[in-house]
Amino acid sequence: MGILRSYRLRVQRQRWLVRAIRKRRELKAVVDRTAQIKPDDILVFSTFRNEDLRLPHFIQYYRGLGVNHFIMVDNDSTDGGAAFLKDQPDVTLFHAQASYKRARFGVDWLNWLQRKYGHGHWTLVVDPDELLVYPFCDTRPLRALTDWLDASSIKSFGAMLLDMYPKGRINDVPYRRGADPLQVAEWFDSGNYNIQRNPKFGNLWIQGGPRARTFFPTEPARAPALNKIPLVKWDKRYAYVSSTHMLLPRGLNLVYDEWGGEKASGALLHTKFLSNFNEKAKEEMERGQHYANSHEYRAYAASGDENPDLWCKWSERYINWRQLEILGIMSKGNWA
């Protein structure tokens, strides 16, 4: 990378950090338990709106992996999810009434909170509908992974977003609050993915899966990005650029081996397609607060099917992380 491009990216990173500092005024603490955070704690950062259905399992799942503290931003929910989180002893809760879109889809808020509370910690940025799986997650806590990353001088860990869905029409398979969503949305596409390298930021750009084939069949390049870098040993100089798709400094995006080998990676099991999907999609399309004028939600509406069936004859039922490794969706690299 040339000197001029490096300089421009450094300037861009500084601009995102200054923007995050300004956007901190939009955050109001509902309950602040950050004094409990210890120097080596693993932290989750997340924004949400009207996710009460998923929050109990989300908190339980990441506690089970070994997360020590949750820093959550409620973007003006109306469904009671904030009240649930307020009572959780390991949760710090902020409220933001301001525009999600004008906060760069929540990135500005989390960049500030990570700068303030995440420096020196392993931080995991995930949405309430994203469940991280990583090599040996069935037998080893998240701490074992971060310890290995520290010992290997690796500062960031990539994970492909894997859309999960039920067999049959989405609304016909009810989901109960607090239950494991993978008991309902247990299928995924084992192939049908396109991978390119972003020359500017150096990250991989992945598209495909059920959303591409169902909602963007003639325009697959407009389908949502599936590449994520959710787990980072945070430094106050870092900044996410676009969701968790890419960061600055640029070197944090090299979560893959450029020379033909494999680096350890994970997957984010994306449980978006539960029985409340249609209701959520309508709400978000009306709000217009999502990326590219909410074109993803507009595509859902344009399909004309309010109760879609994403299952096809090539769908595969999820078993465990080893299955995903065999399929090449994730890798244990040289972590044994």
Phi, psi and omega in degrees: 000134183288164181298320182295316179295319178300318179296316180298320179292326177294318177296319179297319178298317178298323179295319179293324179291318177297319179299318179298319178298319179293321184286350180299336181293342180277353182259128177241126181290126174270312173213127185245109178246022184294342176296341179282343187293128178263160187303329183254015181291146172267130188243141170256135173239135184203144169251151180204161171212124177051057179242027182303329180299323186263337191301319181301315179289323178304309180296315180298318183298311184284331170300318181297330177281342179112014175294137184265330184207145180244129174245109192244143176243116178269115180269066172064048178293156179234009188252004178095357181297324179296322179296321177299313182293325182302331182270357182275127188291344182248023182242131166255128188240129173245152177243135176230116178270346185288174184293126175297319181296316182285348171266024184053050176058042176085350183297319180299317180297314183287326175301320178292313183294323176292323177298319184281319188245344188263350184304124179085356180256155164283122183243139181241116180255112183217153173273161180298344178259017180241124180243116183283131167238146183214167181306131178067020182295344178280345182230345184234136179288168178302328179301324179296321178294312182293327176296318179294320177298318177299314182295334180266003181058038177255128186255352181213151188225122184270157179207130177279136176282120184246109181291125178255147182206159179279170172268117185108181182291139191302313185288347182274356180241091188293146177244134181259134180308131178090346180283165176287116182295340180286349172284342178255304180266083188248010182244154179206166175273123181276349179216204177071044180235142178246130183237129175228162177257130178280112185292334183283311185259348177082359181275161172280148177239114186244133176222161178133204179079194187295327180291322179293314185284336183264315188255343179229048186295331181259350179226063184299336179291345178267359180292155181301147176286142183247359179276134181220150172231079190275339188245117186220138169282098197285146172228143184297348177273352183277160176205134169285142181263311183219106186048222174255022180289327182199156183229171166230139006297154188300328183299337179292343181277352182274068181266018179226162180270120182285348188250021172099353177273200180226133170263153177298139179209168181232198176216146173255108179286114190263107186261044181293327191265068172257183187293347176264012185301313183298317179299315179294319181297318178296316180299313184289327177293320179292323179290325179062036186257007185254172188304143176053050178058038178055040184296332177296314181288331175292326177293323177299315181293322183291341179294339179077005181242108182281352180222069189290156174246109183271349184289144174217176186291345178264000179296148180236137179281132181288136177245298181194182183295329181296324175300317180293327177293317179300322181281353180081014179279331176215171185213147174270354179055228178258020174275113184248000000 
